[in-house]
Amino acid sequence: MYLSAKNKWLIVILSAAAGFVNGFLGGGGGIVIVSVLLAVMRLDQKKAQATALLVILPLTAVSAAVYLINGNVDWVPTLWASLGVTAGGALGALLLSKLKSNVAKLIFAVVLIAGGIKMFF
Amino acid sequence: MSVFLLILFGFLAGILGGMGMGGGTLLVPLLSFLDLPQKTIQAINLISFLPMCAVALIFHAKNKLICTRHIGWLVVPAIVMAVTGALCADGADNKILRVCFALFLIGVGVWQLAVAVKACVASRRNKRLPVLADEQSDARDITRTK
């Protein structure tokens, strides 16, 4: 896969934006990374979603370290939520190869909008 | 605070996260139902993502879905700006962070909805194409027999 200089700059700018969002809001960078992998690097949907996790892992680790150093971590709820997230993550990884992505995307979009509206109240 | 709700919300968000669909964007609004400060919620989201991501990556690597080529162009700038973002978050008010996250969710939700609807329409059109081709070929056969 060849990347032109223009595409490299585009990737750098969009990845930097994804990193900032992930650090500032504590999540959400993955969606931007998936879009970069799809639109600029021309990966197929499933490979883009899987590869995005590899990109997000180190930047989440450094963001988490900053939150930890600044004393924003409450370990009790964090450990319980981590238990659920890890179990759900294993199931999600198994489902990725079996699910129709369009249907999943529609459901996901509606859930996001509802979640955003709820957060205002 | 309900341990059951924490595990349940984590599980639901984890399913999306494992699929690489942005589980964090779901876990944060779910955790906002519990009485926790926004920065604590964001920290929970970041830390809980780490073991889930490691597990999901093992599955994806086995299924040969990981593409490592040119990945440095994404990882390096993202890490630098992630640290900057996390430092900015520490100085920001919880209410401001919550409003920013809500706006981000709505924006991404509308965008994803548009993409999904477009993809559904395109896939339906592709399914109809062979039918149309068959109809045209039938029409040609009828004219020939006439």
Interface residues (C-beta under 8 A of the other chain):
Chain A: M1 L3 K8 I11 V12 I13 S15 A16 A17 A18 G19 F20 V21 N22 G23 F24 L25 G26 G27 G28 G29 G30 I31 I33 V34 V36 L37 M41 L43 K46 K47 A48 Q49 A50 T51 A52 L53 L54 V55 I56 L57 P58 L59 T60 A61 V62 S63 A64 V66 Y67 L68 N70 N72 V73 D74 V76 P77 T78 W80 A81 S82 L83 G84 V85 T86 A87 G88 G89 A90 L91 G92 A93 L94 L95 L96 S97 L99 S101 N102 A104 K105 L106 F108 A109 V110 V111 L112 I113 A114 G115 G116 I117 K118 M119 F120
Chain B: M1 V3 L6 I7 L8 F9 G10 F11 L12 A13 G14 I15 L16 G17 G18 M19 G20 M21 G22 G23 G24 T25 L26 L27 V28 P29 L30 L31 S32 L34 L36 K39 T40 I41 Q42 A43 I44 N45 L46 I47 S48 F49 L50 P51 M52 C53 A54 V55 A56 L57 F59 H60 N63 L65 I66 C67 T68 R69 H70 I71 W73 L74 V75 V76 P77 A78 I79 V80 M81 A82 V83 T84 G85 A86 L87 C88 A89 D90 A92 L97 R98 V99 C100 F101 A102 L103 F104 L105 I106 G107 V108 G109 V110 Q112 L113 V115 A116 V117 A119 C120 S123
